[in-house]
Amino acid sequence: MYLVESKGGAIGCMLLSLFFLGTWPAILTLLERRGRLPQHTYLDYTITNLLAAVIIAFTFGEIHAGTPEAPNFLQQLSQDNWSSVLFAMTGGVVLSLGNLATQYAWAFVGLSVTEVVTSSVTVVIGTTLNYFLDDKINRAEILFPGVGCFLIAVCFGSAVHTSNAADNKIKLNNLPANGKVDASTIDAHSGMTANEGPKDVENGNGSTDKAKVGTADFLVEVENRRSIKVFGRSAVLGLSITFFAGFCFSLFSPAFNLATNDQWDTLKKGVPHLSVYTAFFYFSVSCFVVAVILNVTFLYRPVLNLPKTSFKAYLNDWNGRGWALLAGFLCGFGNGLQFMGGQAAGYAAADAVQALPLVSTFWGVLIFGEYRRSSRRTYVLLFGMLFMFIAAVGVLMASSGHRK
């Protein structure tokens, strides 16, 4: 079994995890904006998310010969360690619920703001829990100022959202009918706008005359293509989904911490702690089961006025499937790397990967045109948010300790 033992190796795992965990949400958002049903996308995603855990378990978890104190992955499957297994599976359940919720929150609140809010809730609750579970191996005088940097970044993020929403409202007010976006402007079911021909919603193709990124016409064009229609919906709904996701995210890392370190002494005497790879395998299995049950249910009983579909329709929907499978791999390997780094340097320090809005905002601006043609105020606030997130990453990583 391979273990990350150095602080440098742990930080390397965290940085790679940060990139992976900040990229996969952008891929799923892209597919939703191209009109692919989120139920179809998430079912594809969850397959490779589990496959990543299996690959990690049979590679890193089987490197070198195991010992009685540190058995390999396959050896641990037959041991009496079910109390720790249940902690790992509980973490997988809450992560699955959080990931599923964010898929809908991205449509309502936007990629950047959703990631900022969920990350902040995760840091405030999850990092504090991990600090005490890890017996305070992280340096509190550095760790909690890092948490403070996240909170400041959250304030900037909220201000960015408010400012950008005001910018978009001004843009939409320049549309015909005083900016009112209703049936005369947009037909959510046929994917048509007034004075426009039909769009190829399935392939994400717009009309022949594409609107310029950041304009009011562009905002309406995105609404036409996407699968989750958000115009006219309450902002409270999106924020409620976002905060629910953040609460779920704040619990999965402490649950995984308990699974691998048994701080509550639930294992029988002489039974070794779960390795990070065995725990991650059980964690991912429960995540997979919950995701399949919920998304198959949503195929036939969709939420948020999405169209009803079927399992046969899902199997035949190859549009964007490769991207969804890639997103699952990125998330799976990202979570695995986070846990590998956390086991070595402390899970509180590993929560530095919650600075993933840095990556998500980059993709949001590059791919989706977020904040294009916005006001100077929005750009200043956006810079402030990114600066504080960079500071938060550095400070949390500097607080890394070393598990004895």
Rosetta blueprint (number, residue, H / E / L):
1 M L
2 Y L
3 L L
4 V L
5 E L
6 S L
7 K H
8 G H
9 G H
10 A H
11 I H
12 G H
13 C H
14 M H
15 L H
16 L H
17 S H
18 L H
19 F H
20 F H
21 L H
22 G H
23 T H
24 W H
25 P H
26 A H
27 I H
28 L H
29 T H
30 L H
31 L H
32 E H
33 R H
34 R L
35 G L
36 R L
37 L L
38 P H
39 Q H
40 H H
41 T H
42 Y H
43 L H
44 D H
45 Y H
46 T H
47 I H
48 T H
49 N H
50 L H
51 L H
52 A H
53 A H
54 V H
55 I H
56 I H
57 A H
58 F H
59 T H
60 F H
61 G H
62 E H
63 I L
64 H L
65 A L
66 G L
67 T L
68 P L
69 E L
70 A L
71 P L
72 N L
73 F H
74 L H
75 Q H
76 Q H
77 L L
78 S L
79 Q L
80 D L
81 N L
82 W H
83 S H
84 S H
85 V H
86 L H
87 F H
88 A H
89 M H
90 T H
91 G H
92 G H
93 V H
94 V H
95 L H
96 S H
97 L H
98 G H
99 N H
100 L H
101 A H
102 T H
103 Q H
104 Y H
105 A H
106 W H
107 A H
108 F H
109 V H
110 G L
111 L H
112 S H
113 V H
114 T H
115 E H
116 V H
117 V H
118 T H
119 S H
120 S H
121 V H
122 T H
123 V H
124 V H
125 I H
126 G H
127 T H
128 T H
129 L H
130 N H
131 Y H
132 F H
133 L H
134 D L
135 D L
136 K L
137 I L
138 N L
139 R L
140 A H
141 E H
142 I H
143 L H
144 F H
145 P H
146 G H
147 V H
148 G H
149 C H
150 F H
151 L H
152 I H
153 A H
154 V H
155 C H
156 F H
157 G H
158 S H
159 A H
160 V H
161 H H
162 T H
163 S H
164 N H
165 A H
166 A H
167 D H
168 N H
169 K H
170 I H
171 K H
172 L H
173 N H
174 N L
175 L L
176 P L
177 A H
178 N H
179 G H
180 K L
181 V L
182 D L
183 A L
184 S L
185 T L
186 I E
187 D E
188 A L
189 H L
190 S L
191 G L
192 M E
193 T E
194 A L
195 N L
196 E L
197 G L
198 P L
199 K L
200 D E
201 V L
202 E L
203 N L
204 G L
205 N E
206 G L
207 S L
208 T L
209 D L
210 K L
211 A L
212 K L
213 V L
214 G L
215 T L
216 A H
217 D H
218 F H
219 L H
220 V H
221 E H
222 V H
223 E H
224 N H
225 R H
226 R L
227 S L
228 I L
229 K L
230 V L
231 F L
232 G L
233 R L
234 S L
235 A H
236 V H
237 L H
238 G H
239 L H
240 S H
241 I H
242 T H
243 F H
244 F H
245 A H
246 G H
247 F H
248 C H
249 F H
250 S H
251 L H
252 F H
253 S H
254 P H
255 A H
256 F H
257 N H
258 L H
259 A H
260 T H
261 N H
262 D L
263 Q L
264 W L
265 D L
266 T L
267 L L
268 K L
269 K L
270 G L
271 V L
272 P L
273 H L
274 L L
275 S L
276 V H
277 Y H
278 T H
279 A H
280 F H
281 F H
282 Y H
283 F H
284 S H
285 V H
286 S H
287 C H
288 F H
289 V H
290 V H
291 A H
292 V H
293 I H
294 L H
295 N H
296 V H
297 T H
298 F H
299 L H
300 Y H
301 R L
302 P L
303 V L
304 L L
305 N L
306 L L
307 P L
308 K L
309 T L
310 S L
311 F H
312 K H
313 A H
314 Y H
315 L H
316 N H
317 D L
318 W L
319 N L
320 G L
321 R H
322 G H
323 W H
324 A H
325 L H
326 L H
327 A H
328 G H
329 F H
330 L H
331 C H
332 G H
333 F H
334 G H
335 N H
336 G H
337 L H
338 Q H
339 F H
340 M H
341 G H
342 G H
343 Q H
344 A H
345 A H
346 G L
347 Y H
348 A H
349 A H
350 A H
351 D H
352 A H
353 V H
354 Q H
355 A H
356 L L
357 P H
358 L H
359 V H
360 S H
361 T H
362 F H
363 W H
364 G H
365 V H
366 L H
367 I H
368 F H
369 G L
370 E L
371 Y L
372 R L
373 R L
374 S L
375 S L
376 R H
377 R H
378 T H
379 Y H
380 V H
381 L H
382 L H
383 F H
384 G H
385 M H
386 L H
387 F H
388 M H
389 F H
390 I H
391 A H
392 A H
393 V H
394 G H
395 V H
396 L H
397 M H
398 A H
399 S L
400 S L
401 G L
402 H L
403 R L
404 K L
